[in-house]
Amino acid sequence: MQTFKSRILQNHYVAPPTSSSAGDVRSPRWKFQVGLAGLRSGEWISSVSAILLFVLMFFHWFGVKLVNTSNLLFAVQSFGQGKSAWEALEYIPIVLTITIVVTLAVPALRLVDAFPKPSLPLNWLVAILGLVSMLLISVRIIDPPTFWVEPTITSEGTVQAPIFLALLAAAGIAVGGWRTMREEADGDSGV
């Protein structure tokens, strides 16, 4: 049984350039070459979607609307600065971050051949986490958060465009995971 290091070195050692000069002695250089061309199309879809989701988490997902909740005849509405996913949501950014890390780790580990092929494809986990992320984002689109409530004024969240793009990115993660599972089942090695 080969160790991890021996498999890496056997597959990815690049010989140093030879020197024509007798006095030029160079030590061998180890260069690890992991080609992104080895990614399957489903892994490309899920990886790009994961990076996009991470970036979108810093944009304002919700606007802040102040609403008068008293029984007075006049209605006061004003808008405040928006809130990103990190600021507005409690546990959802943690789940989204786990989804992003797993989505990017699965193809990276496969490319460097870090572990033997598991009996179950790991991309089912990517697909399920993508679906869970879609569900959590959808819930917040349907039911935006309320940031604070006082006796006469309520601060409500209003959805903005980046949350819809984040929903599409989560869908891309799920579709990419599912597509990679199909590619594995069809026998496409990808490398």
Stockholm file with secondary structure:
# STOCKHOLM 1.0

chainA/1-191         MQTFKSRILQNHYVAPPTSSSAGDVRSPRWKFQVGLAGLRSGEWISSVSAILLFVLMFFHWFGVKLVNTSNLLFAVQSFGQGKSAWEALEYIPIVLTITIVVTLAVPALRLVDAFPKPSLPLNWLVAILGLVSMLLISVRIIDPPTFWVEPTITSEGTVQAPIFLALLAAAGIAVGGWRTMREEADGDSGV
#=GR chainA/1-191 SS CCCHHHHHHHHHCCCCCCCSSTTCCCCCCCCCCCCGGGSCHHHHHHHHHHHHHHHHTTSEEEEEEEEECSSCSSCCEEEEEEEEHHHHCSSHHHHHHHHHHHHHHHHHHHHTTCSCCCSSCTHHHHHHHHHHHHHHHHHHHHSCCEEEECSSEEEEEEECHHHHHHHHHHHHHHHHHHHHHHHHHTTCCCC
#=GC SS_cons         CCCHHHHHHHHHCCCCCCCSSTTCCCCCCCCCCCCGGGSCHHHHHHHHHHHHHHHHTTSEEEEEEEEECSSCSSCCEEEEEEEEHHHHCSSHHHHHHHHHHHHHHHHHHHHTTCSCCCSSCTHHHHHHHHHHHHHHHHHHHHSCCEEEECSSEEEEEEECHHHHHHHHHHHHHHHHHHHHHHHHHTTCCCC
//
